[in-house]
Amino acid sequence: MNTQYDDMFDYYKHTSMFWNDMIAMMSSKPSSLMAVGPLRNFTENVKKISQELIEANQEIVDFNTQLVEYYQHLGETWVGAQKKVMSKISEVPQDAEAMEAYKRVWIDIFENDFTQMFDNKAFSENYNKLVSTELQLLKRWNTIMDVMLKSANMPTKEEIDEIYKELYMLKKRIKKINPQKKTRRGKDDSGI
Amino acid sequence: MTQEFDSVPTIIGDLLNFNRNLVELPTKITVPHEIKIGSCPYDVVYEEDRIRMLHYKPLTSKQIRTPLVISYAIINRFHIFDIDPKKSWIRHMLENGFDVYMIDWGSPISMDKFLGFDEYVNDYLDNCVEFACDQSNVDKVSLQGYCTGGTLASVYSALHPEKVKNLIATAPVIDGWKDTTVVSNIAKKFDVDKMVDAIGNMPPEFMYYCFSILKPFEQGIEKYLKFFQNMDNERYVDSFLKIEKWLAETPPIPGELFKQWIKGIYQENLLIQNKMFVGNQHVSLKNIKMPIFTQVAVGDHLVSPECSMPLHYAVGSDDKNLEIYPTGHVGMIASSFSQKNVLPKLTEWLKKRS
């Protein structure tokens, strides 16, 4: 079943990529007629956007699966903790302090169960996969935004990062050439 | 049956009080974002990029010569050390004659994403220590590091031992593999490369998620229930809002520093194994030979005692002291408990060595 699922994805991806490339090639001539300007740039790079969206499909499915599992962890822990509260609550005496005692029991049990869940290896593995997939989708979004920015002749994230890197290296070089540190000598260090 | 009805007047009374307090509260208290945190006056004596060093004004006529430089954590802001006059770490140190400097790491911007341990330890921290030495006309300082600032202070002391007279490590993050907190459970498997690549600096929102899974019901529900119960207590509300404001102000962490942190401390655990390199310099904790005072809290749910305590055993110092307190991560530095139990021991120890 799993193999079939993967194959279906591969087939879909391959077919989409094929027609994506074909359409880009076939439309390259008419689009080049539009000379210069943002639209020309955009039509040349639009293939990249559809490529990213096709690639993102599998990640969106993975993200949803991991998100469902994340809420499943939370939901199961909640139900388990609530059951414990219900069994414990019968022992709480019904007096003026009952509300306070119930609150204490509820918080203690939920705190304990949820901390155990957050401390659990299965939870951390799923959570980290979820964040990782989300970041992968964010990277694709960044690439799509870069195409848009490029078409508007604006600096892309990659270009800005390069500038940051250059500034960082430049500052390091300046610090080496002209250190801010002062030299101190012959100072007494004898306390009060 | 009668017992069940006994509690009804109390519940109705509580509800009426609650409603009255809810209406009256905004008329008594400042708007949260306008609340000022901090009680001890200071001058900003050194600035470099986003960082600042604060110099607190003395409260005694005679001061201890060796200045105390506090390397605050890279998470949240330094205000917790002086959040309330009665629980102020800074005030206590000033009243005991110490000359106190505080490093505020500031709020990094996107272009700071390449800053790592090298810049934080060998540039910023070193420049602050040099500046404090110059101002006080001494060659060495007493260096205190809190939480992640404790890690920076430990690495600094290992690389520049000639500039540190005494080291105070308060809940330092040292042995990531031994950390038993839920934060370390996530950090050990975290895809930090992808985060830095996609986002740059570690966003505060991620830290807020980490905070929310620490004692989620005590901190996320009970704390607010208590607030509503104590709305008529002005002092309680004032203190509550200050802490809330402090908690809500955590800056981003430079991407490279965060990457080195997660990989070097939590995933590969390089520091405690003396395998860490900062700016091509080998960091050996054995180089820490100055007097060292390590403070850990049993109830620390952010940096577990098992994560901090190995520092005490790994250093090369003969003069070393380890104190374990029955409190939490913040309780150790900003509470009545810390004023009565943590600070007196520290000031006594530090005075003898300053």
Interface residues (C-beta under 8 A of the other chain):
Chain A: Q94 D95 A96 A98 M99 K103 I107 F110 E111 F114 T115 F118 D119 N120 K121 F123 S124 E125 Y127 N128 V131 S132 L135 Q136 L138 K139 N142 I160 D161 Y164 K165 L167 Y168 K175 Q180 K181 K182 R184 K187 D188 D189 S190 G191 I192
Chain B: Q3 E4 D6 S7 T10 I11 E48 K62 Q63 I64 R65 T66 G97 S110 M111 K113 F114 L115 D123 D126 N127 E130 C133 D134 N137 V138 D139 K140 K165 T180 V182 N185 I186 K188 K189 F190 D191 K194 M195 D197 A198 I199 G200 I213 K215 P216 F217 E218 I221 E222 L225 S354
